[in-house]
């Protein structure tokens, strides 16, 4: 029993030491991840332009500003 505990302790210590001394492999986003984000943002922008969301937004804002200006003066 004592031998098993010592063996387990030795293996655990070796595993922890190996884990702590290994260099970290991943140090941030790769070029592929950045490219994927750019493609995603471009896709969303194209979809919004196709749906004319910006035109509707501008028209709504113009109407609200005109209403406020009409009320004020």
PDB file of N, CA, C and O in Angstrom:
ATOM      1  N   UNK A   1       0.832  -1.189   0.000  1.00  0.00           N
ATOM      2  CA  UNK A   1       0.000   0.000   0.000  1.00  0.00           C
ATOM      3  C   UNK A   1       0.875   1.251   0.000  1.00  0.00           C
ATOM      4  O   UNK A   1       0.631   2.200  -0.745  1.00  0.00           O
ATOM      5  N   UNK A   2       1.898   1.229   0.853  1.00  0.00           N
ATOM      6  CA  UNK A   2       2.803   2.369   0.958  1.00  0.00           C
ATOM      7  C   UNK A   2       3.521   2.604  -0.368  1.00  0.00           C
ATOM      8  O   UNK A   2       3.727   3.746  -0.779  1.00  0.00           O
ATOM      9  N   UNK A   3       3.902   1.505  -1.035  1.00  0.00           N
ATOM     10  CA  UNK A   3       4.598   1.599  -2.316  1.00  0.00           C
ATOM     11  C   UNK A   3       3.692   2.231  -3.381  1.00  0.00           C
ATOM     12  O   UNK A   3       4.152   3.040  -4.187  1.00  0.00           O
ATOM     13  N   UNK A   4       2.406   1.862  -3.382  1.00  0.00           N
ATOM     14  CA  UNK A   4       1.459   2.421  -4.351  1.00  0.00           C
ATOM     15  C   UNK A   4       1.296   3.923  -4.160  1.00  0.00           C
ATOM     16  O   UNK A   4       1.243   4.674  -5.133  1.00  0.00           O
ATOM     17  N   UNK A   5       1.216   4.359  -2.908  1.00  0.00           N
ATOM     18  CA  UNK A   5       1.078   5.794  -2.649  1.00  0.00           C
ATOM     19  C   UNK A   5       2.315   6.560  -3.094  1.00  0.00           C
ATOM     20  O   UNK A   5       2.208   7.648  -3.661  1.00  0.00           O
ATOM     21  N   UNK A   6       3.489   5.992  -2.837  1.00  0.00           N
ATOM     22  CA  UNK A   6       4.725   6.644  -3.276  1.00  0.00           C
ATOM     23  C   UNK A   6       4.799   6.699  -4.799  1.00  0.00           C
ATOM     24  O   UNK A   6       5.228   7.699  -5.375  1.00  0.00           O
ATOM     25  N   UNK A   7       4.378   5.618  -5.439  1.00  0.00           N
ATOM     26  CA  UNK A   7       4.379   5.578  -6.897  1.00  0.00           C
ATOM     27  C   UNK A   7       3.405   6.607  -7.468  1.00  0.00           C
ATOM     28  O   UNK A   7       3.723   7.308  -8.428  1.00  0.00           O
ATOM     29  N   UNK A   8       2.229   6.691  -6.875  1.00  0.00           N
ATOM     30  CA  UNK A   8       1.239   7.675  -7.310  1.00  0.00           C
ATOM     31  C   UNK A   8       1.753   9.091  -7.102  1.00  0.00           C
ATOM     32  O   UNK A   8       1.575   9.956  -7.959  1.00  0.00           O
ATOM     33  N   UNK A   9       2.390   9.323  -5.962  1.00  0.00           N
ATOM     34  CA  UNK A   9       2.948  10.642  -5.683  1.00  0.00           C
ATOM     35  C   UNK A   9       4.040  10.995  -6.692  1.00  0.00           C
ATOM     36  O   UNK A   9       4.100  12.125  -7.175  1.00  0.00           O
ATOM     37  N   UNK A  10       4.886  10.048  -7.003  1.00  0.00           N
ATOM     38  CA  UNK A  10       5.976  10.293  -7.957  1.00  0.00           C
ATOM     39  C   UNK A  10       5.427  10.579  -9.349  1.00  0.00           C
ATOM     40  O   UNK A  10       5.905  11.488 -10.027  1.00  0.00           O
ATOM     41  N   UNK A  11       4.430   9.814  -9.781  1.00  0.00           N
ATOM     42  CA  UNK A  11       3.842  10.057 -11.105  1.00  0.00           C
ATOM     43  C   UNK A  11       3.120  11.398 -11.158  1.00  0.00           C
ATOM     44  O   UNK A  11       3.205  12.118 -12.153  1.00  0.00           O
ATOM     45  N   UNK A  12       2.411  11.728 -10.086  1.00  0.00           N
ATOM     46  CA  UNK A  12       1.713  13.010 -10.034  1.00  0.00           C
ATOM     47  C   UNK A  12       2.698  14.162 -10.075  1.00  0.00           C
ATOM     48  O   UNK A  12       2.496  15.133 -10.804  1.00  0.00           O
ATOM     49  N   UNK A  13       3.757  14.058  -9.301  1.00  0.00           N
ATOM     50  CA  UNK A  13       4.782  15.107  -9.281  1.00  0.00           C
ATOM     51  C   UNK A  13       5.430  15.260 -10.660  1.00  0.00           C
ATOM     52  O   UNK A  13       5.660  16.377 -11.122  1.00  0.00           O
ATOM     53  N   UNK A  14       5.721  14.133 -11.310  1.00  0.00           N
ATOM     54  CA  UNK A  14       6.338  14.175 -12.642  1.00  0.00           C
ATOM     55  C   UNK A  14       5.392  14.817 -13.656  1.00  0.00           C
ATOM     56  O   UNK A  14       5.823  15.596 -14.507  1.00  0.00           O
ATOM     57  N   UNK A  15       4.111  14.489 -13.563  1.00  0.00           N
ATOM     58  CA  UNK A  15       3.138  15.055 -14.489  1.00  0.00           C
ATOM     59  C   UNK A  15       2.987  16.563 -14.275  1.00  0.00           C
ATOM     60  O   UNK A  15       2.930  17.322 -15.243  1.00  0.00           O
ATOM     61  N   UNK A  16       2.924  16.993 -13.033  1.00  0.00           N
ATOM     62  CA  UNK A  16       2.794  18.422 -12.735  1.00  0.00           C
ATOM     63  C   UNK A  16       4.042  19.172 -13.166  1.00  0.00           C
ATOM     64  O   UNK A  16       3.948  20.257 -13.739  1.00  0.00           O
ATOM     65  N   UNK A  17       5.207  18.606 -12.896  1.00  0.00           N
ATOM     66  CA  UNK A  17       6.463  19.242 -13.302  1.00  0.00           C
ATOM     67  C   UNK A  17       6.538  19.367 -14.817  1.00  0.00           C
ATOM     68  O   UNK A  17       6.940  20.407 -15.338  1.00  0.00           O
ATOM     69  N   UNK A  18       6.155  18.317 -15.518  1.00  0.00           N
ATOM     70  CA  UNK A  18       6.159  18.361 -16.986  1.00  0.00           C
ATOM     71  C   UNK A  18       5.199  19.431 -17.493  1.00  0.00           C
ATOM     72  O   UNK A  18       5.525  20.177 -18.416  1.00  0.00           O
ATOM     73  N   UNK A  19       4.028  19.505 -16.896  1.00  0.00           N
ATOM     74  CA  UNK A  19       3.031  20.494 -17.312  1.00  0.00           C
ATOM     75  C   UNK A  19       3.531  21.919 -17.070  1.00  0.00           C
ATOM     76  O   UNK A  19       3.322  22.800 -17.904  1.00  0.00           O
ATOM     77  N   UNK A  20       4.180  22.143 -15.948  1.00  0.00           N
ATOM     78  CA  UNK A  20       4.638  23.493 -15.610  1.00  0.00           C
ATOM     79  C   UNK A  20       5.852  23.927 -16.419  1.00  0.00           C
ATOM     80  O   UNK A  20       6.063  25.122 -16.622  1.00  0.00           O
ATOM     81  N   UNK A  21       6.651  22.975 -16.882  1.00  0.00           N
ATOM     82  CA  UNK A  21       7.868  23.332 -17.611  1.00  0.00           C
ATOM     83  C   UNK A  21       7.685  23.356 -19.120  1.00  0.00           C
ATOM     84  O   UNK A  21       8.574  23.820 -19.833  1.00  0.00           O
ATOM     85  N   UNK A  22       6.557  22.868 -19.626  1.00  0.00           N
ATOM     86  CA  UNK A  22       6.323  22.902 -21.069  1.00  0.00           C
ATOM     87  C   UNK A  22       6.040  24.335 -21.509  1.00  0.00           C
ATOM     88  O   UNK A  22       5.322  25.066 -20.826  1.00  0.00           O
ATOM     89  N   UNK A  23       6.597  24.735 -22.640  1.00  0.00           N
ATOM     90  CA  UNK A  23       6.278  26.072 -23.146  1.00  0.00           C
ATOM     91  C   UNK A  23       4.826  26.131 -23.606  1.00  0.00           C
ATOM     92  O   UNK A  23       4.264  25.140 -24.072  1.00  0.00           O
ATOM     93  N   UNK A  24       4.242  27.293 -23.466  1.00  0.00           N
ATOM     94  CA  UNK A  24       2.855  27.487 -23.882  1.00  0.00           C
ATOM     95  C   UNK A  24       2.816  27.533 -25.406  1.00  0.00           C
ATOM     96  O   UNK A  24       3.556  28.293 -26.031  1.00  0.00           O
ATOM     97  N   UNK A  25       1.960  26.728 -25.989  1.00  0.00           N
ATOM     98  CA  UNK A  25       1.900  26.606 -27.442  1.00  0.00           C
ATOM     99  C   UNK A  25       1.107  27.739 -28.090  1.00  0.00           C
ATOM    100  O   UNK A  25       1.541  28.290 -29.101  1.00  0.00           O
ATOM    101  N   UNK A  26      -0.032  28.092 -27.532  1.00  0.00           N
ATOM    102  CA  UNK A  26      -0.924  29.068 -28.157  1.00  0.00           C
ATOM    103  C   UNK A  26      -0.738  30.422 -27.493  1.00  0.00           C
ATOM    104  O   UNK A  26      -1.029  30.579 -26.307  1.00  0.00           O
ATOM    105  N   UNK A  27      -0.261  31.391 -28.242  1.00  0.00           N
ATOM    106  CA  UNK A  27      -0.013  32.716 -27.679  1.00  0.00           C
ATOM    107  C   UNK A  27      -0.851  33.768 -28.392  1.00  0.00           C
ATOM    108  O   UNK A  27      -0.326  34.807 -28.791  1.00  0.00           O
ATOM    109  N   UNK A  28      -2.132  33.518 -28.557  1.00  0.00           N
ATOM    110  CA  UNK A  28      -2.989  34.512 -29.187  1.00  0.00           C
ATOM    111  C   UNK A  28      -3.618  33.992 -30.467  1.00  0.00           C
ATOM    112  O   UNK A  28      -3.440  32.839 -30.858  1.00  0.00           O
ATOM    113  N   UNK A  29      -4.352  34.880 -31.098  1.00  0.00           N
ATOM    114  CA  UNK A  29      -5.082  34.510 -32.300  1.00  0.00           C
ATOM    115  C   UNK A  29      -4.144  34.387 -33.494  1.00  0.00           C
ATOM    116  O   UNK A  29      -3.174  35.133 -33.624  1.00  0.00           O
ATOM    117  N   UNK A  30      -4.453  33.443 -34.347  1.00  0.00           N
ATOM    118  CA  UNK A  30      -3.651  33.252 -35.553  1.00  0.00           C
ATOM    119  C   UNK A  30      -4.226  34.096 -36.681  1.00  0.00           C
ATOM    120  O   UNK A  30      -5.307  34.669 -36.546  1.00  0.00           O
ATOM    121  N   UNK A  31      -3.515  34.171 -37.771  1.00  0.00           N
ATOM    122  CA  UNK A  31      -3.964  34.938 -38.932  1.00  0.00           C
ATOM    123  C   UNK A  31      -5.276  34.378 -39.463  1.00  0.00           C
ATOM    124  O   UNK A  31      -6.109  35.124 -39.978  1.00  0.00           O
ATOM    125  N   UNK A  32      -5.463  33.062 -39.339  1.00  0.00           N
ATOM    126  CA  UNK A  32      -6.695  32.440 -39.803  1.00  0.00           C
ATOM    127  C   UNK A  32      -7.890  32.919 -38.985  1.00  0.00           C
ATOM    128  O   UNK A  32      -8.962  33.169 -39.537  1.00  0.00           O
ATOM    129  N   UNK A  33      -7.712  33.047 -37.687  1.00  0.00           N
ATOM    130  CA  UNK A  33      -8.805  33.534 -36.836  1.00  0.00           C
ATOM    131  C   UNK A  33      -9.136  34.991 -37.145  1.00  0.00           C
ATOM    132  O   UNK A  33     -10.309  35.363 -37.180  1.00  0.00           O
ATOM    133  N   UNK A  34      -8.118  35.817 -37.370  1.00  0.00           N
ATOM    134  CA  UNK A  34      -8.371  37.207 -37.744  1.00  0.00           C
ATOM    135  C   UNK A  34      -9.093  37.286 -39.089  1.00  0.00           C
ATOM    136  O   UNK A  34     -10.008  38.093 -39.256  1.00  0.00           O
ATOM    137  N   UNK A  35      -8.688  36.460 -40.040  1.00  0.00           N
ATOM    138  CA  UNK A  35      -9.342  36.450 -41.349  1.00  0.00           C
ATOM    139  C   UNK A  35     -10.805  36.033 -41.219  1.00  0.00           C
ATOM    140  O   UNK A  35     -11.669  36.591 -41.896  1.00  0.00           O
ATOM    141  N   UNK A  36     -11.087  35.071 -40.366  1.00  0.00           N
ATOM    142  CA  UNK A  36     -12.467  34.628 -40.166  1.00  0.00           C
ATOM    143  C   UNK A  36     -13.321  35.746 -39.586  1.00  0.00           C
ATOM    144  O   UNK A  36     -14.475  35.907 -39.982  1.00  0.00           O
ATOM    145  N   UNK A  37     -12.779  36.513 -38.665  1.00  0.00           N
ATOM    146  CA  UNK A  37     -13.521  37.637 -38.084  1.00  0.00           C
ATOM    147  C   UNK A  37     -13.788  38.698 -39.147  1.00  0.00           C
ATOM    148  O   UNK A  37     -14.887  39.249 -39.209  1.00  0.00           O
ATOM    149  N   UNK A  38     -12.794  38.986 -39.982  1.00  0.00           N
ATOM    150  CA  UNK A  38     -12.966  39.989 -41.036  1.00  0.00           C
ATOM    151  C   UNK A  38     -14.039  39.543 -42.029  1.00  0.00           C
ATOM    152  O   UNK A  38     -14.877  40.347 -42.438  1.00  0.00           O
ATOM    153  N   UNK A  39     -14.017  38.277 -42.415  1.00  0.00           N
ATOM    154  CA  UNK A  39     -15.023  37.759 -43.344  1.00  0.00           C
ATOM    155  C   UNK A  39     -16.407  37.821 -42.713  1.00  0.00           C
ATOM    156  O   UNK A  39     -17.375  38.167 -43.390  1.00  0.00           O
ATOM    157  N   UNK A  40     -16.517  37.498 -41.449  1.00  0.00           N
ATOM    158  CA  UNK A  40     -17.802  37.551 -40.755  1.00  0.00           C
ATOM    159  C   UNK A  40     -18.346  38.972 -40.702  1.00  0.00           C
ATOM    160  O   UNK A  40     -19.524  39.195 -40.982  1.00  0.00           O
ATOM    161  N   UNK A  41     -17.504  39.929 -40.347  1.00  0.00           N
ATOM    162  CA  UNK A  41     -17.936  41.331 -40.284  1.00  0.00           C
ATOM    163  C   UNK A  41     -18.347  41.818 -41.666  1.00  0.00           C
ATOM    164  O   UNK A  41     -19.353  42.514 -41.804  1.00  0.00           O
ATOM    165  N   UNK A  42     -17.580  41.460 -42.689  1.00  0.00           N
ATOM    166  CA  UNK A  42     -17.928  41.862 -44.052  1.00  0.00           C
ATOM    167  C   UNK A  42     -19.264  41.255 -44.473  1.00  0.00           C
ATOM    168  O   UNK A  42     -20.068  41.920 -45.126  1.00  0.00           O
ATOM    169  N   UNK A  43     -19.501  40.019 -44.110  1.00  0.00           N
ATOM    170  CA  UNK A  43     -20.772  39.373 -44.437  1.00  0.00           C
ATOM    171  C   UNK A  43     -21.957  40.052 -43.774  1.00  0.00           C
ATOM    172  O   UNK A  43     -23.003  40.230 -44.397  1.00  0.00           O
ATOM    173  N   UNK A  44     -21.801  40.428 -42.526  1.00  0.00           N
ATOM    174  CA  UNK A  44     -22.874  41.138 -41.821  1.00  0.00           C
ATOM    175  C   UNK A  44     -23.110  42.502 -42.460  1.00  0.00           C
ATOM    176  O   UNK A  44     -24.257  42.915 -42.629  1.00  0.00           O
ATOM    177  N   UNK A  45     -22.034  43.205 -42.818  1.00  0.00           N
ATOM    178  CA  UNK A  45     -22.174  44.520 -43.450  1.00  0.00           C
ATOM    179  C   UNK A  45     -22.897  44.407 -44.786  1.00  0.00           C
ATOM    180  O   UNK A  45     -23.770  45.222 -45.084  1.00  0.00           O
ATOM    181  N   UNK A  46     -22.549  43.417 -45.587  1.00  0.00           N
ATOM    182  CA  UNK A  46     -23.217  43.223 -46.881  1.00  0.00           C
ATOM    183  C   UNK A  46     -24.689  42.897 -46.672  1.00  0.00           C
ATOM    184  O   UNK A  46     -25.547  43.410 -47.390  1.00  0.00           O
ATOM    185  N   UNK A  47     -24.984  42.051 -45.700  1.00  0.00           N
ATOM    186  CA  UNK A  47     -26.383  41.701 -45.422  1.00  0.00           C
ATOM    187  C   UNK A  47     -27.178  42.930 -45.006  1.00  0.00           C
ATOM    188  O   UNK A  47     -28.312  43.109 -45.449  1.00  0.00           O
ATOM    189  N   UNK A  48     -26.604  43.774 -44.166  1.00  0.00           N
ATOM    190  CA  UNK A  48     -27.303  44.988 -43.736  1.00  0.00           C
ATOM    191  C   UNK A  48     -27.508  45.947 -44.898  1.00  0.00           C
ATOM    192  O   UNK A  48     -28.553  46.591 -44.994  1.00  0.00           O
ATOM    193  N   UNK A  49     -26.531  46.045 -45.772  1.00  0.00           N
ATOM    194  CA  UNK A  49     -26.684  46.912 -46.944  1.00  0.00           C
ATOM    195  C   UNK A  49     -27.747  46.369 -47.893  1.00  0.00           C
ATOM    196  O   UNK A  49     -28.522  47.144 -48.454  1.00  0.00           O
ATOM    197  N   UNK A  50     -27.796  45.068 -48.078  1.00  0.00           N
ATOM    198  CA  UNK A  50     -28.798  44.462 -48.955  1.00  0.00           C
ATOM    199  C   UNK A  50     -30.209  44.634 -48.401  1.00  0.00           C
ATOM    200  O   UNK A  50     -31.165  44.794 -49.160  1.00  0.00           O
ATOM    201  N   UNK A  51     -30.332  44.603 -47.102  1.00  0.00           N
ATOM    202  CA  UNK A  51     -31.642  44.780 -46.470  1.00  0.00           C
ATOM    203  C   UNK A  51     -32.027  46.249 -46.340  1.00  0.00           C
ATOM    204  O   UNK A  51     -33.123  46.567 -45.878  1.00  0.00           O
ATOM    205  N   UNK A  52     -31.145  47.129 -46.738  1.00  0.00           N
ATOM    206  CA  UNK A  52     -31.350  48.579 -46.690  1.00  0.00           C
ATOM    207  C   UNK A  52     -31.669  49.056 -45.276  1.00  0.00           C
ATOM    208  O   UNK A  52     -32.486  49.956 -45.081  1.00  0.00           O
ATOM    209  N   UNK A  53     -31.024  48.453 -44.316  1.00  0.00           N
ATOM    210  CA  UNK A  53     -31.221  48.834 -42.918  1.00  0.00           C
ATOM    211  C   UNK A  53     -30.754  50.263 -42.688  1.00  0.00           C
ATOM    212  O   UNK A  53     -31.393  51.023 -41.961  1.00  0.00           O
ATOM    213  N   UNK A  54     -29.634  50.626 -43.313  1.00  0.00           N
ATOM    214  CA  UNK A  54     -29.092  51.962 -43.094  1.00  0.00           C
ATOM    215  C   UNK A  54     -30.000  53.036 -43.681  1.00  0.00           C
ATOM    216  O   UNK A  54     -30.168  54.101 -43.087  1.00  0.00           O
ATOM    217  N   UNK A  55     -30.595  52.759 -44.861  1.00  0.00           N
ATOM    218  CA  UNK A  55     -31.517  53.723 -45.464  1.00  0.00           C
ATOM    219  C   UNK A  55     -32.731  53.938 -44.569  1.00  0.00           C
ATOM    220  O   UNK A  55     -33.159  55.072 -44.353  1.00  0.00           O
ATOM    221  N   UNK A  56     -33.279  52.853 -44.053  1.00  0.00           N
ATOM    222  CA  UNK A  56     -34.434  52.958 -43.165  1.00  0.00           C
ATOM    223  C   UNK A  56     -34.071  53.718 -41.894  1.00  0.00           C
ATOM    224  O   UNK A  56     -34.867  54.514 -41.396  1.00  0.00           O
ATOM    225  N   UNK A  57     -32.894  53.479 -41.379  1.00  0.00           N
ATOM    226  CA  UNK A  57     -32.445  54.154 -40.168  1.00  0.00           C
ATOM    227  C   UNK A  57     -32.295  55.649 -40.408  1.00  0.00           C
ATOM    228  O   UNK A  57     -32.733  56.459 -39.591  1.00  0.00           O
ATOM    229  N   UNK A  58     -31.681  56.012 -41.520  1.00  0.00           N
ATOM    230  CA  UNK A  58     -31.491  57.429 -41.843  1.00  0.00           C
ATOM    231  C   UNK A  58     -32.839  58.105 -42.036  1.00  0.00           C
ATOM    232  O   UNK A  58     -33.046  59.213 -41.540  1.00  0.00           O
ATOM    233  N   UNK A  59     -33.753  57.466 -42.741  1.00  0.00           N
ATOM    234  CA  UNK A  59     -35.080  58.049 -42.958  1.00  0.00           C
ATOM    235  C   UNK A  59     -35.823  58.244 -41.640  1.00  0.00           C
ATOM    236  O   UNK A  59     -36.451  59.282 -41.427  1.00  0.00           O
ATOM    237  N   UNK A  60     -35.755  57.266 -40.768  1.00  0.00           N
ATOM    238  CA  UNK A  60     -36.421  57.373 -39.467  1.00  0.00           C
ATOM    239  C   UNK A  60     -35.821  58.503 -38.644  1.00  0.00           C
ATOM    240  O   UNK A  60     -36.555  59.279 -38.031  1.00  0.00           O
ATOM    241  N   UNK A  61     -34.502  58.605 -38.622  1.00  0.00           N
ATOM    242  CA  UNK A  61     -33.855  59.686 -37.868  1.00  0.00           C
ATOM    243  C   UNK A  61     -34.214  61.053 -38.439  1.00  0.00           C
ATOM    244  O   UNK A  61     -34.455  61.995 -37.684  1.00  0.00           O
ATOM    245  N   UNK A  62     -34.252  61.167 -39.757  1.00  0.00           N
ATOM    246  CA  UNK A  62     -34.631  62.445 -40.370  1.00  0.00           C
ATOM    247  C   UNK A  62     -36.056  62.830 -39.990  1.00  0.00           C
ATOM    248  O   UNK A  62     -36.325  63.995 -39.695  1.00  0.00           O
ATOM    249  N   UNK A  63     -36.961  61.871 -39.994  1.00  0.00           N
ATOM    250  CA  UNK A  63     -38.348  62.152 -39.621  1.00  0.00           C
ATOM    251  C   UNK A  63     -38.443  62.622 -38.170  1.00  0.00           C
ATOM    252  O   UNK A  63     -39.156  63.579 -37.871  1.00  0.00           O
ATOM    253  N   UNK A  64     -37.732  61.955 -37.279  1.00  0.00           N
ATOM    254  CA  UNK A  64     -37.782  62.332 -35.860  1.00  0.00           C
ATOM    255  C   UNK A  64     -37.189  63.721 -35.637  1.00  0.00           C
ATOM    256  O   UNK A  64     -37.732  64.509 -34.863  1.00  0.00           O
ATOM    257  N   UNK A  65     -36.097  64.022 -36.299  1.00  0.00           N
ATOM    258  CA  UNK A  65     -35.484  65.349 -36.158  1.00  0.00           C
ATOM    259  C   UNK A  65     -36.425  66.412 -36.705  1.00  0.00           C
ATOM    260  O   UNK A  65     -36.586  67.469 -36.094  1.00  0.00           O
ATOM    261  N   UNK A  66     -37.046  66.145 -37.844  1.00  0.00           N
ATOM    262  CA  UNK A  66     -38.004  67.103 -38.408  1.00  0.00           C
ATOM    263  C   UNK A  66     -39.180  67.329 -37.465  1.00  0.00           C
ATOM    264  O   UNK A  66     -39.637  68.460 -37.302  1.00  0.00           O
ATOM    265  N   UNK A  67     -39.673  66.254 -36.839  1.00  0.00           N
ATOM    266  CA  UNK A  67     -40.773  66.386 -35.882  1.00  0.00           C
ATOM    267  C   UNK A  67     -40.355  67.234 -34.686  1.00  0.00           C
ATOM    268  O   UNK A  67     -41.109  68.101 -34.244  1.00  0.00           O
ATOM    269  N   UNK A  68     -39.159  66.989 -34.163  1.00  0.00           N
ATOM    270  CA  UNK A  68     -38.674  67.766 -33.018  1.00  0.00           C
ATOM    271  C   UNK A  68     -38.498  69.235 -33.380  1.00  0.00           C
ATOM    272  O   UNK A  68     -38.852  70.115 -32.595  1.00  0.00           O
ATOM    273  N   UNK A  69     -37.960  69.503 -34.550  1.00  0.00           N
ATOM    274  CA  UNK A  69     -37.763  70.892 -34.974  1.00  0.00           C
ATOM    275  C   UNK A  69     -39.099  71.588 -35.205  1.00  0.00           C
ATOM    276  O   UNK A  69     -39.231  72.780 -34.929  1.00  0.00           O
ATOM    277  N   UNK A  70     -40.087  70.856 -35.706  1.00  0.00           N
ATOM    278  CA  UNK A  70     -41.411  71.439 -35.927  1.00  0.00           C
ATOM    279  C   UNK A  70     -42.074  71.783 -34.593  1.00  0.00           C
ATOM    280  O   UNK A  70     -42.754  72.803 -34.483  1.00  0.00           O
ATOM    281  N   UNK A  71     -41.880  70.940 -33.588  1.00  0.00           N
ATOM    282  CA  UNK A  71     -42.455  71.201 -32.268  1.00  0.00           C
ATOM    283  C   UNK A  71     -41.785  72.389 -31.592  1.00  0.00           C
ATOM    284  O   UNK A  71     -42.437  73.143 -30.870  1.00  0.00           O
ATOM    285  N   UNK A  72     -40.481  72.560 -31.825  1.00  0.00           N
ATOM    286  CA  UNK A  72     -39.733  73.622 -31.158  1.00  0.00           C
ATOM    287  C   UNK A  72     -39.968  74.991 -31.794  1.00  0.00           C
ATOM    288  O   UNK A  72     -39.856  76.011 -31.114  1.00  0.00           O
ATOM    289  N   UNK A  73     -40.277  75.025 -33.026  1.00  0.00           N
ATOM    290  CA  UNK A  73     -40.327  76.358 -33.589  1.00  0.00           C
ATOM    291  C   UNK A  73     -41.271  76.539 -34.653  1.00  0.00           C
ATOM    292  O   UNK A  73     -41.386  77.638 -35.195  1.00  0.00           O
TER     293      UNK A  73
END
